[in-house]
Amino acid sequence: MFCDQCGKEVAPDARFCNSCGKSLIPAGQRVPPPAGPVQYAAPSYAPAPAPMNMNNHLRILGILWIFRGVLHAFGGVWMALVGSTFLPHVMNTFPRVFIGVPFGRLIGSSIAFGGGIAVLFGLLDVLVGWALLQHEEWGRMLAIVMGVITLLSFPFGTALGIYTLIILLPAQSEQEYRRMARAV
């Protein structure tokens, strides 16, 4: 037997469809109550996830900051190598191609300098991640400052900066963080 509303299969002696809840008893017909005890199936709901506490957020933030820092550091080392060794080598190997490029050495030096800045920010990111994982007292403020700076680095940095500020900026977060820092 099938429900005429939703089409799901129902037991022949069922009074209601288990899927949509439609009454399967024809209108105007009275059905006697069942002879034995009625057993109802408990609805199966997934349990609600437990809310994350500050420690879980700090662990996630710490890992994300360290991951970002490592990526920055590797990118900065790559830029520094390209700017200081590879680009000048290419310019010296093919001088006719780069004849019209003024300040050839300045370009390579600028790329190397940018790589050094990226390595510096990578190390700062790793420091923020480590401080959050260790619950250092100064780590919260450094994370907030770096979170604001990181907002300009779209898309991953923006997302990380927003998440950092949402977790660490409220006053209750400050109290919880200080309590955790003292406990360590």
N, C-alpha and C positions, 0 to 999 in steps of 0.2 A: 504494500500500500504506500502511496506517495502523497505528500502534502500538495494540495492544489494551489497554494500560495507561493511557496518557495521551491517546490519540486523535490525536496529531500525525502529519502525513504524513512518511513515511520513504522513502528510495530503495529500489528493488526489491532491490538487491544488498547492502543494509546488514545488518550483523550485530547492531548495537545501535541503540536509539533515541537520536537526538541530543538529545532533550529530557529524557527521564527516565532513560536509561541501561539500560533493560530489554533483555535478550538476545532477539533475534528469531529465533534458531536453535532449532528444535524440540528438545525434550529427547531425548537419546540419539543424535542425528544428529551425525556428524562432518563438519566442513566443512574442505576443504583450504585451506591458506594462500593468500593472493592471489599472483598470478604476478609482479606488478611491485612496486616499492617502495611501502610504505604511507605515506600522507601523513595526518598528524593535524593537525587545526585547533587552533591555540593558543587557549586560553580567553581570552575578552575580558573583562577586569576593568577597572573604572575605577581610574585611579591614585589612591592615597591622597592626600588634601590635605596640603600641607606644613604643619607646625605653625606657628602664628603666633608671631612673635618679639615681644619687648617693644616695639619701635618701632611695630609694627602696632597693638598694643593701646593704646599711648599716643596714636596718631593717632585711633583710634576714640573713645577716652575724651575727648580734647580736643574733637573735633567734637560729641559728645553733650553735653558740659558747655556749650559755646558755644550750641548749639541750645536747651538748657534755660534758659540765662541770657537769651537773647533773648526767649523766651516769657515768662519771669518779668518782664522789664523792660517788655514791651508790656502785660502784664496789670496791672502796678503803675501804669503811666502811666494806663491806662484807669480803674483804681480811684481814683486820685488825682483825675482829671478828674470822675468821677461824684460823688465825695465832696465836692469843693470847689466845683464849679460847678453841675452838673446837679441834684443832690438839693436844695440850698438854693433853687435857682430853682423847682423843682416845689413845694417847701414854701411859698414865697412866693406862687406863682401860685394854689394851691389851699389857702388857709389853713383853710377849714372842714373839710377832710378831715384835716388834721394838727393839729387843735385838741387832741385827747386825747393826742398824742405828746409826752411830756416830753423835754426836752433835745434838741430837733430839731437845733440846731447841733452838739451833741456827737456825734450820730450821723453827720452829714456829715463832721465833723472826724476822727472815728475811722476812717471809711472812707478818707479821704484819707491819714491816718497809715499805715494798713495798706497802701495803695498805695505809699507812700514806702518802707516796709520791704521790700515785694516788689521794688521797683526796686533797692534796695540789695543784696538777695540775688541778683537777676539780674546785677548788675554783678560780684558776687563769683563767680558761676558762670562768667561770661565770662572773668574773670581766671584761674580755675582751668583752664579749657580752653586759654587762651593759654599759660599756664605749662607745661602738659603738652606742648603742641605744640612749644614752644621748648626743652623739657628744662631749665627753670630749676631750680636746686638746691632752692629753697624750695617749688617747685610740688608736689612729692610730698606733703610734710607738709600743705600747705593742702588738697590734694585728699582726703587721708585724713580731715581734720577735717570738710570739707564733705560727704564721703561719709557720715560718721556722722550728721551733722545731716540730710542728705537722706533717710536711711532712713525718717524719719517721713512723708515726702511720697509717699503711696501713689497710684498704682502705678508711675508712671514714675520718680519719685525713688527709690523703694525699689529698683527694678531697677538704676538707675544707681549708687546707693550700694553695693549688693552687688557689682556688677561692678568698681567702683573699688577696693573693699577687697580683693577676690580678687586683683586684678592688682597692687596697690601695697603691700599689707601684708606679704607674706612677706619674710624677710631676704634671700633671693636677689634679689628684686625691688629691694630697696633698693640692693644692690651694683650691679646692672645699671643702675639709674637714675642712680646717682652716676657710673658710668663713662660713661654717655651724656652727662650734664651737663658732665663735664670735657672731653669731646670737642668740645663746641660752642664 
